[in-house]
Amino acid sequence: MLNNIGLPGLLLIAVVVLVLFGRGKISSLMGEVGKGITSFKKGINEGKAELEKAAADEAVDVTPTSDKDKA
């Protein structure tokens, strides 16, 4: 059903939304969407860094040691 909307249909929808809600409300909504996307990306990066730190903490030093180092 929505496969054949096309560019003219999307432009018509955009105009109708702009008329119904007004420019100010739409711009504030888009600002909130942008903040949400930024927050999501920040959370993804923090989670990735936390996982990398945990993996680094679990890494074991496998450097061979000689008998001289033990004494």
C-alpha positions as CSV (number, residue, x, y, z in Angstrom):
1,M,0.0,0.0,0.0
2,L,2.7,2.5,0.9
3,N,5.1,1.2,-1.7
4,N,4.1,3.6,-4.4
5,I,3.7,6.9,-2.6
6,G,6.5,8.6,-4.5
7,L,8.0,12.1,-4.2
8,P,4.8,14.1,-4.9
9,G,2.9,12.1,-2.2
10,L,5.7,12.7,0.3
11,L,5.7,16.5,-0.5
12,L,1.9,16.6,-0.1
13,I,2.2,14.9,3.3
14,A,4.9,17.3,4.4
15,V,2.8,20.3,3.4
16,V,-0.2,19.0,5.3
17,V,1.8,18.3,8.4
18,L,3.4,21.7,8.2
19,V,-0.1,23.4,7.9
20,L,-1.5,21.3,10.8
21,F,1.2,21.6,13.3
22,G,3.0,24.8,12.3
23,R,6.7,25.5,11.8
24,G,7.6,26.1,15.5
25,K,6.1,22.9,16.8
26,I,7.8,20.8,14.0
27,S,11.2,22.4,14.6
28,S,11.0,21.8,18.3
29,L,10.0,18.2,17.6
30,M,12.9,17.7,15.3
31,G,15.2,19.2,17.9
32,E,14.0,16.6,20.4
33,V,14.5,13.9,17.8
34,G,18.1,15.1,17.3
35,K,18.8,15.1,21.0
36,G,17.4,11.6,21.2
37,I,19.7,10.3,18.4
38,T,22.7,12.0,20.0
39,S,21.9,10.4,23.4
40,F,21.5,7.0,21.7
41,K,24.8,7.3,19.9
42,K,26.5,8.4,23.2
43,G,25.0,5.4,25.0
44,I,26.2,3.0,22.3
45,N,29.7,4.4,22.5
46,E,29.8,4.2,26.3
47,G,28.6,0.6,26.2
48,K,31.2,-0.3,23.6
49,A,33.9,1.3,25.7
50,E,32.7,-0.5,28.8
51,L,32.8,-3.9,27.0
52,E,36.3,-3.2,25.6
53,K,37.5,-2.2,29.1
54,A,36.0,-5.4,30.6
55,A,37.7,-7.5,27.9
56,A,41.0,-5.7,28.5
57,D,40.7,-6.4,32.3
58,E,40.1,-10.1,31.6
59,A,43.1,-10.4,29.3
60,V,45.9,-12.5,30.8
61,D,49.5,-11.7,30.5
62,V,51.0,-14.7,28.7
63,T,54.5,-13.5,28.4
64,P,56.9,-16.3,29.1
65,T,59.2,-15.8,32.1
66,S,62.6,-17.4,32.7
67,D,63.8,-18.9,35.9
68,K,66.0,-15.9,36.6
69,D,63.0,-13.7,36.8
70,K,61.5,-15.9,39.5
71,A,64.4,-15.6,41.9
